[in-house]
Amino acid sequence: MTGRGLADRVIVVTGASGGQGMAEVELLAENGALVIATDLQAEGPSYSNPSVQYHQLDVTSEEQWSTLTATVAQRLAGRTLKGLVNNAGITHRTRLGETLLGDWERVLRVNVTGAMLGIQALAPLMGEGSSIVNIGSSAGLTGHYPVAYTTSKWALRGLTHVAATEYGSRGIRVNIVHPGFIETLMTAGAPEAMRGAQLDMTPLERMGSSNEVASMVAFLISDEAAYISGAEIPVDGGFTSSAGAKYMSDRIKAGRPPLPPNR
Ligand SMILES: NC(=O)c1ccc[n+]([C@@H]2O[C@H](COP(=O)([O-])OP(=O)(O)OC[C@H]3O[C@@H](n4cnc5c(N)ncnc54)[C@H](O)[C@@H]3O)[C@@H](O)[C@H]2O)c1
């Protein structure tokens, strides 16, 4: 996709060496942006566009954010930073009763604190027309069973609304995208039963792709979304909209007998 008018805009993307982050980097660069792609590894993958510059960044490290901020400021050479995509995230699929404190804290530190540190570090370089996109999850709109992950994505919604309120007067927009089940490394390890149930409850009856999330991110970064701030946008094939109603409707259509009592 081209024509989003991102020519020469500098945009930072976290968790950008694979999955959705990499798709976002490629699409933003294809639309003319100068992308600073970041992730945990010392070396980044090979991106197809030469305007992408890779830097190592652990989003939980305040010190590494500060180093990155200096690099970005140099690259901007007096211009404002136009975008930040807080995409880095980890999951941990344990239930409420069995989640260890260390795992709980690790997930919240990456998924929530990481995004907060990124906004704190880079918002000072932004101005009128800049855009921050946080990557939430359909888990952040529901009571999905992996408790640390779900809680972290609900918290990220709060951070999004605070930042949209805080920075609106400076012309900085802040939004959150909620992907449903997207085929990446993160979901490659999901239990088969989860995959099946997700399909049963997704009106479009398929998983999503990283490119489908990336195109929403590119839209929100661009001026086409100039009056959209504080919005929460699902990219989930209708999963959260249906909220299980598809499952009920399909069961009724198929004339399946009711479940036994107490289930
Ligand atoms: N795949 C899905 O179905 C799905 C659904 C909803 C939301 N999401 C969200 O989308 C985002 C991208 O996930 P993905 O599906 O591409 O998974 P992924 O595992 O392929 O990518 C996550 C990236 O984050 C990076 N990362 C992890 N910890 C980091 C840290 N401390 N600092 C910097 N980078 C770190 C990883 O190295 C990896 O490149 C995540 O925020 C995830 O929670 C994914």
PDBQT file of the ligand as one rigid body, heavy atoms in Angstrom, charges set to zero:
ROOT
HETATM    1  N1  LIG A 301      -0.488 -12.643  17.660  1.00  0.00    +0.000 N 
HETATM    2  C1  LIG A 301      -1.653 -12.350  18.188  1.00  0.00    +0.000 C 
HETATM    3  O1  LIG A 301      -2.628 -13.079  18.011  1.00  0.00    +0.000 OA
HETATM    4  C2  LIG A 301      -1.840 -11.094  18.998  1.00  0.00    +0.000 A 
HETATM    5  C3  LIG A 301      -3.144 -10.788  19.380  1.00  0.00    +0.000 A 
HETATM    6  C4  LIG A 301      -3.372  -9.627  20.097  1.00  0.00    +0.000 A 
HETATM    7  C5  LIG A 301      -2.322  -8.792  20.410  1.00  0.00    +0.000 A 
HETATM    8  N2  LIG A 301      -1.049  -9.122  20.040  1.00  0.00    +0.000 N 
HETATM    9  C6  LIG A 301      -0.005  -8.172  20.389  1.00  0.00    +0.000 C 
HETATM   10  O2  LIG A 301       0.683  -7.802  19.226  1.00  0.00    +0.000 OA
HETATM   11  C7  LIG A 301       2.017  -7.402  19.559  1.00  0.00    +0.000 C 
HETATM   12  C8  LIG A 301       2.992  -8.093  18.633  1.00  0.00    +0.000 C 
HETATM   13  O3  LIG A 301       2.959  -9.485  18.881  1.00  0.00    +0.000 OA
HETATM   14  P1  LIG A 301       3.211 -10.596  17.750  1.00  0.00    +0.000 P 
HETATM   15  O4  LIG A 301       1.968 -11.351  17.588  1.00  0.00    +0.000 OA
HETATM   16  O5  LIG A 301       3.838  -9.990  16.554  1.00  0.00    +0.000 OA
HETATM   17  O6  LIG A 301       4.208 -11.556  18.533  1.00  0.00    +0.000 OA
HETATM   18  P2  LIG A 301       5.763 -11.846  18.366  1.00  0.00    +0.000 P 
HETATM   19  O7  LIG A 301       6.109 -12.693  19.526  1.00  0.00    +0.000 OA
HETATM   20  O8  LIG A 301       6.038 -12.331  16.992  1.00  0.00    +0.000 OA
HETATM   21  O9  LIG A 301       6.426 -10.392  18.497  1.00  0.00    +0.000 OA
HETATM   22  C9  LIG A 301       6.652  -9.745  19.726  1.00  0.00    +0.000 C 
HETATM   23  C10 LIG A 301       7.962  -8.993  19.616  1.00  0.00    +0.000 C 
HETATM   24  O10 LIG A 301       8.184  -8.285  20.835  1.00  0.00    +0.000 OA
HETATM   25  C11 LIG A 301       9.554  -8.405  21.151  1.00  0.00    +0.000 C 
HETATM   26  N3  LIG A 301       9.790  -8.221  22.584  1.00  0.00    +0.000 N 
HETATM   27  C12 LIG A 301       9.465  -9.033  23.612  1.00  0.00    +0.000 A 
HETATM   28  N4  LIG A 301       9.911  -8.515  24.758  1.00  0.00    +0.000 NA
HETATM   29  C13 LIG A 301      10.516  -7.347  24.457  1.00  0.00    +0.000 A 
HETATM   30  C14 LIG A 301      11.189  -6.365  25.226  1.00  0.00    +0.000 A 
HETATM   31  N5  LIG A 301      11.334  -6.474  26.545  1.00  0.00    +0.000 N 
HETATM   32  N6  LIG A 301      11.692  -5.291  24.582  1.00  0.00    +0.000 NA
HETATM   33  C15 LIG A 301      11.569  -5.158  23.244  1.00  0.00    +0.000 A 
HETATM   34  N7  LIG A 301      10.960  -6.061  22.463  1.00  0.00    +0.000 NA
HETATM   35  C16 LIG A 301      10.448  -7.155  23.080  1.00  0.00    +0.000 A 
HETATM   36  C17 LIG A 301       9.929  -9.817  20.705  1.00  0.00    +0.000 C 
HETATM   37  O11 LIG A 301      11.341  -9.963  20.554  1.00  0.00    +0.000 OA
HETATM   38  C18 LIG A 301       9.154  -9.932  19.405  1.00  0.00    +0.000 C 
HETATM   39  O12 LIG A 301       9.901  -9.505  18.278  1.00  0.00    +0.000 OA
HETATM   40  C19 LIG A 301       2.189  -7.739  21.037  1.00  0.00    +0.000 C 
HETATM   41  O13 LIG A 301       2.008  -6.584  21.815  1.00  0.00    +0.000 OA
HETATM   42  C20 LIG A 301       1.077  -8.718  21.299  1.00  0.00    +0.000 C 
HETATM   43  O14 LIG A 301       0.677  -8.740  22.651  1.00  0.00    +0.000 OA
HETATM   44  C21 LIG A 301      -0.784 -10.263  19.360  1.00  0.00    +0.000 A 
ENDROOT
TORSDOF 0
